[in-house]
Amino acid sequence: MYGIKVRIRCIIDESFPRFAEAVLTDFDGMTHIFRDKLPVFTSEYEPMIPGDGIIRCSVIRETAQYAEVDTTLPDDVESIMGETRFRIAPADLTENA
């Protein structure tokens, strides 16, 4: 399973499960904001916030310059703008997520 590296910015709801906000800066320099349950971004129970996280994804296409990914599978994650497809730098793609 692949994942996109994101930055968990803050906790937005302390109820259970906690909800967090994470940010991705894509290959084109656009910022995308995600709001979802904290376990979607990290498996740590008490992660450092702000801190690093991962959104699991599927890879649609890889080139030498970027990877095109989709966050629909396996967790149905979308940005606050409703986007699920992104072009990211290869350094922002990880395996074994």
VENWOKA-V345082 format. One record per backbone hydrogen bond with DSSP energy under -1.0 kcal/mol. NH is the residue of the N-H (numbers start at 1). CO is the residue of the C=O. If there is no record, write none. Layout:
NH;CO + NH;CO
//
This chain:
3;94 + 4;55 + 5;92 + 6;53 + 7;23 + 8;51 + 9;21 + 10;21 + 12;19 + 13;19 + 19;13 + 20;36 + 21;10 + 22;34 + 23;7 + 24;32 + 26;30 + 27;87 + 29;26 + 32;24 + 34;22 + 36;20 + 38;18 + 40;37 + 41;38 + 42;38 + 51;8 + 53;6 + 54;41 + 55;4 + 57;2 + 58;70 + 60;68 + 61;68 + 63;66 + 67;88 + 68;61 + 69;86 + 70;58 + 71;84 + 76;72 + 77;71 + 79;83 + 80;33 + 82;79 + 86;69 + 88;67 + 92;89 + 93;90 + 94;3 + 97;1
//
